Amino acid sequence: MATDNELQALRLELCKAKNKITELEESLLKQRANRDAENSLEKQRFVAITDAQQDAIFSKDIFRNYTFVNPAMARFFKCPLRDFIGQRAENIFSDGMRKVIDEIDELSLSGHSVDVVRDVLVGDERIILHIIQVPLWGEDQAVEGVTGIIRDVTKAN
């Protein structure tokens, strides 16, 4: 059986360990808050850059659902931003445009960067699009989605 002095020493060690755990928890919370603030700032920068662009910019997850579209994408395809997010191309676009998107998605989701020019029908207007789309790689080196830029080059041709 432990003596009173031994019990007192154990209580002191336990108290020190609890204080150290509390300090570590507070440090982790501060680090997380700093990281969240940095991520928020990065997101604000990203949105500011993409919102100012005239080209359509988008990102999709591995399931081909739109996770991000800039205002130019919504204007270009005459579709509200909210109607893109979480949707797949087949829920938004006509057959002709959807075929082009599916072809490019297939390549990008297989790990290939794509840089193509395609003649498509958007609404009742035939236009020429320059489309660049690249895979987004995860930490495990697997494709986690795609991102791309679409530019109307009809007038340039």
GIQUI-V460210 format. One record per residue. PHI is phi in whole degrees, 0 to 359 (999 if undefined). Layout:
PHI + PHI
This chain:
999 + 283 + 280 + 300 + 296 + 294 + 297 + 298 + 295 + 295 + 298 + 297 + 296 + 296 + 297 + 297 + 296 + 298 + 297 + 295 + 298 + 298 + 299 + 295 + 299 + 296 + 296 + 297 + 297 + 295 + 299 + 296 + 297 + 296 + 295 + 298 + 295 + 296 + 297 + 296 + 296 + 298 + 296 + 299 + 297 + 301 + 296 + 299 + 292 + 288 + 294 + 278 + 280 + 271 + 279 + 284 + 233 + 210 + 222 + 224 + 275 + 297 + 268 + 73 + 276 + 291 + 249 + 206 + 217 + 273 + 302 + 297 + 296 + 296 + 295 + 300 + 263 + 51 + 219 + 302 + 309 + 298 + 281 + 275 + 299 + 83 + 255 + 260 + 305 + 296 + 271 + 238 + 256 + 289 + 303 + 299 + 292 + 298 + 297 + 297 + 298 + 299 + 299 + 289 + 301 + 303 + 294 + 295 + 290 + 270 + 102 + 258 + 278 + 235 + 219 + 225 + 242 + 227 + 267 + 226 + 256 + 245 + 67 + 249 + 246 + 274 + 226 + 248 + 246 + 261 + 240 + 240 + 218 + 228 + 287 + 255 + 265 + 272 + 299 + 274 + 66 + 259 + 290 + 252 + 167 + 220 + 220 + 200 + 227 + 238 + 237 + 281 + 248 + 305 + 291 + 284 + 260
